[in-house]
Amino acid sequence: MILLPSSQKQIISKLKSIIMTNTKETIEVLNDLIQINNDRIAGYEKAIKETKDEDEDLKVLYASMIAESHRNKIALASEVQALGADIEQGTTTSGKIYRAWMDIKAVFGGHDRHAVLSNCEAGEDAAQRAYRTALENENLPAFIRDLLLQQQQTLKDSHDEIKALRDQYA
């Protein structure tokens, strides 16, 4: 057994504390993004239900967005597990509020392509904000940051696709 001077013990203790804090922050960020992807899945499932049968092209698009969020979620969950933590299963409170607002708007605005696409775009905006906020955390490991940047770009491409479709029906 090696005996360390008290100053080295203090440094080691401080480093362990920093590592634990950074790990907790990383787990929190990852779980928040899992919830956002859960929101996105629930939002697009709702959009499929609200889309008219003749708009099958949109239902296919929404299903691809659901699959995209499932892939994101699996990648995020793998990192949470690797850090030894539990994976978040639910959706965010704001996501639940968003889906309730979608219900209210549907009652007043109908279920036309533009209305549903507008609601989907609002959800995509929320996902972009969540990823931007997550990436502001300076303590994320580089490989996690790279994963989040890649997912953010994929979601941005989806956002732009939804927005372009919405603009066609404005």
Secondary structure, DSSP 4 states (H G I P E B T S, - for coil): -----HHHHHHHHHHHHHHHHHHHHHHHHHHHHHHHHHHHHHHHHHHHHHS-TT-HHHHHHHHHHHHHHHHHHHHHHHHHHHTT-PPP-S--HHHHHHHHHHHHHHHHH-S-HHHHHHHHHHHHHHHHHHHHHHHT-TTS-HHHHHHHHHHHHHHHHHHHHHHHHHHHT-
